[in-house]
C-alpha cells in the first residue's frame, strides 16, 4: 500500500523512508487530498488559512502551516527580513512573518489583528519549499539546504552532486525511488526541460520559481504509477499520482499545451491537467552517503 513501509524498505532505504514517512503522516493529517493520474482533483482537504481542525481534531489548518515555517527554522529568518523592511518602509514592508513568530512565541495569545496578519502571511508567501525543508529536517537529512525556495536546493544538488544529500538527475533517464524529489519549473518562459535547467543552475542566474514533491511510492505491484506528496498543493498537503513508462521513469514531456491566459472553455477539458508540468528535475537521494 502507498505509505506502508516494510522492514526491508526501512533497512534498504532508511533515509528515504524517513522522509517519505514524514510526508505521509502530514498528508494523512490533512485528510488525504489527492490528484489522480489524469491530473484531476478527486479529493479536497482543508485549506491553508482555514481554522477548521485537521485529522487530529485539534490543530487548525493555518497553525499547521505556521508550524512548518517554525520547525524548519525558516520563520525567524523571514521575520527578521520583514522587520528590516518595516524599519525602512513602514507598513508597506510588512507581510506578517513577524506576527506569526510572535503568535507562536506567545502561545497563540495575540490579538485578532496580529493573528489575521499571520494568516495573511501564510496565504501570500508560498510554503511548498518550507514543507520539503520541514520534512528533511524532521527526517534528519544532514546538509540539506533548508530554504523557502526550491531553487536553492535544486542548485545545491546540481553543483554538489557527490557531497550533498541529493544529486540532480534527468527524470527521463533515472527511476524515482522513495525519498527522492521530483521538481518542475513554474516560471513561464524561463527555462524548459532538464538540459536547460541543469545549465541554468550552474550559472549565476537569478532565482526562478519551481516546485518539488516528495516521492513516497513508485511502481507498487507493477502499477506503473508514481505517488508523490507536496505542500501548498491545492492549499494543503496533497498526494498526486503520475504515470511511469515501461522503464519505470516519468512519462515525458509534460509541458502544458494550454496558454494560461486563455479563457477556459468548459466544453474542452483536454488541456486541463494538474500533472502536466515541466518536470525537469529528479533529485536522487545519495543513499550511500545519507543513512
C-alpha positions, 0 to 999 in steps of 0.5 A, spaced: 500 500 500 502 507 498 505 509 505 506 502 508 513 501 509 516 494 510 522 492 514 526 491 508 524 498 505 526 501 512 533 497 512 534 498 504 532 505 504 532 508 511 533 515 509 528 515 504 523 512 508 524 517 513 522 522 509 517 519 505 514 517 512 514 524 514 510 526 508 505 521 509 503 522 516 502 530 514 498 528 508 494 523 512 493 529 517 490 533 512 485 528 510 488 525 504 487 530 498 489 527 492 490 528 484 489 522 480 493 520 474 489 524 469 491 530 473 484 531 476 482 533 483 478 527 486 479 529 493 479 536 497 482 537 504 482 543 508 485 549 506 491 553 508 488 559 512 482 555 514 481 554 522 477 548 521 481 542 525 485 537 521 485 529 522 487 530 529 481 534 531 485 539 534 490 543 530 487 548 525 489 548 518 493 555 518 497 553 525 499 547 521 502 551 516 505 556 521 508 550 524 512 548 518 515 555 517 517 554 525 520 547 525 524 548 519 527 554 522 525 558 516 520 563 520 525 567 524 529 568 518 523 571 514 521 575 520 527 578 521 527 580 513 520 583 514 522 587 520 528 590 516 523 592 511 518 595 516 524 599 519 525 602 512 518 602 509 513 602 514 507 598 513 508 597 506 514 592 508 510 588 512 507 581 510 506 578 517 512 573 518 513 577 524 506 576 527 506 569 526 513 568 530 510 572 535 503 568 535 507 562 536 512 565 541 506 567 545 502 561 545 497 563 540 495 569 545 495 575 540 490 579 538 485 578 532 489 583 528 496 580 529 493 573 528 489 575 521 496 578 519 499 571 520 494 568 516 495 573 511 502 571 511 501 564 510 496 565 504 501 570 500 508 567 501 508 560 498 510 554 503 511 548 498 519 549 499 518 550 507 514 543 507 520 539 503 525 543 508 520 541 514 520 534 512 528 533 511 529 536 517 524 532 521 527 526 517 534 528 519 537 529 512 544 532 514 546 538 509 540 539 506 539 546 504 533 548 508 530 554 504 523 557 502 525 556 495 526 550 491 531 553 487 536 553 492 536 546 493 535 544 486 542 548 485 545 545 491 544 538 488 546 540 481 553 543 483 554 538 489 552 532 486 557 527 490 557 531 497 550 533 498 544 529 500 541 529 493 544 529 486 540 532 480 538 527 475 534 527 468 527 524 470 527 521 463 533 517 464 533 515 472 527 511 476 524 515 482 525 511 488 522 513 495 525 519 498 527 522 492 524 529 489 521 530 483 521 538 481 518 542 475 519 549 473 513 554 474 516 560 471 513 561 464 518 562 459 524 561 463 527 555 462 524 548 459 526 541 460 532 538 464 538 540 459 536 547 460 535 547 467 541 543 469 545 549 465 541 554 468 543 552 475 550 552 474 550 559 472 549 565 476 542 566 474 537 569 478 532 565 482 526 562 478 520 559 481 519 551 481 516 546 485 518 539 488 514 533 491 516 528 495 516 521 492 513 516 497 511 510 492 513 508 485 511 502 481 507 498 487 505 491 484 507 493 477 502 499 477 506 503 473 504 509 477 508 514 481 505 517 488 508 523 490 506 528 496 507 536 496 505 542 500 501 548 498 498 543 493 491 545 492 492 549 499 494 543 503 498 537 503 496 533 497 498 526 494 498 526 486 499 520 482 503 520 475 504 515 470 511 511 469 513 508 462 515 501 461 522 503 464 519 505 470 521 513 469 516 519 468 512 519 462 515 525 458 514 531 456 509 534 460 509 541 458 502 544 458 499 545 451 494 550 454 496 558 454 494 560 461 491 566 459 486 563 455 479 563 457 477 556 459 472 553 455 468 548 459 466 544 453 474 542 452 477 539 458 483 536 454 488 541 456 486 541 463 491 537 467 494 538 474 500 533 472 502 536 466 508 540 468 515 541 466 518 536 470 525 537 469 528 535 475 529 528 479 533 529 485 536 522 487 537 521 494 545 519 495 543 513 499 550 511 500 552 517 503 545 519 507 543 513 512 
